[in-house]
Amino acid sequence: MTVEHDGCPPRHLSSAQVQVAFARLILERATGTSRDHLADTVWPEGLPDTWASALRSVVSRVRACVTGPQQRPGETPLVAQSGRYLLRLSDDAAVDVEVAETGVREASAAFADGAHAVAHQMAAGAVSNLRGSFLPSHEGDWVGAERERVDELRLTALELASLSAAALRDEHHALRYADEAVRRAPLRESAHRCRMSAYTAAGNRADALRAYHHLREVLAEELGIEPSAETQEAYLRLLRDPGTPRPRRAAAAARRPRRGGDDLDASLLGAFDALPPPARRAQPT
């Protein structure tokens, strides 16, 4: 985790306590974070006897990192006010999780409009911003809820990147993103449908059918259930319309944009709207 000021080398936050405090202060900077909630986040297994002074020390270290060299002595973007800590950053400050969140929202809208090249660019950028795990060295209610939200955001980005690549006839990236989504969430049917769409877009109906049967076996073995009606309908469409295998030639033709398409997973169009809203960040679950 780093803080970068213009014209200065990055400042690295190596302490797990400082990292988690910094993360919550950043993500809740619109409303501020209460002292008690911040303490519970830093010490999720129970507060130390001297937690008030220890928390001031942690906040002081965060303050040293976020205070830029251009600010006057005594001026800082991190202040205490009415029992809450407020972190005031400039409007052009970039936070990777928030950049990815915006990218997924814009990718979802672009895909719905048939702008598949734009959707792919935005979704792939979001995937790149979300490569690492959220605070892997820390646990607790708030971290767990945020990690779950970020994981869902990443999966949605992977599925959008796969579906938009399939629409562009870019079978390599369509399958690569779908495979990663399945690897990260092997019981997630929408990820498997992306894999089916990737194979279908490549003219590989046999592998698309195998992808469905693999999902069916996994769900039966792990959960004792059948695929959803939506997944079964995608399978039936494959059976009804065998299609014609597309020859592997003319890369330019293979990437022609196309609006819609029965072989694409339309269920993802509103996927971003189903993500847990940012407002849930204020209270641990």
HELIX and SHEET records of a PDB file:
HELIX    1   1 ALA A   16  LEU A   27  1                                  12    
HELIX    2   2 ARG A   35  VAL A   42  1                                   8    
HELIX    3   3 TRP A   51  VAL A   66  1                                  16    
HELIX    4   4 ASP A   96  ALA A  112  1                                  17    
HELIX    5   5 HIS A  116  ASN A  129  1                                  14    
HELIX    6   6 ASP A  141  ALA A  167  1                                  27    
HELIX    7   7 GLU A  171  ARG A  184  1                                  14    
HELIX    8   8 GLU A  189  ALA A  201  1                                  13    
HELIX    9   9 ARG A  205  GLU A  222  1                                  18    
HELIX   10  10 ALA A  229  ARG A  240  1                                  12    
HELIX   11  11 ALA A  251  ALA A  254  1                                   4    
HELIX   12  12 ALA A  266  GLY A  270  5                                   5    
HELIX   13  13 PHE A  272  ALA A  274  5                                   3    
HELIX   14  14 PRO A  278  ALA A  282  5                                   5    
SHEET    1   A 2 THR A   2  VAL A   3  0                                        
SHEET    2   A 2 ARG A  11  HIS A  12 -1                                        
SHEET    1   B 3 THR A  33  SER A  34  0                                        
SHEET    2   B 3 ARG A  84  LEU A  87 -1                                        
SHEET    3   B 3 LEU A  78  GLN A  81 -1                                        
END                                                                             
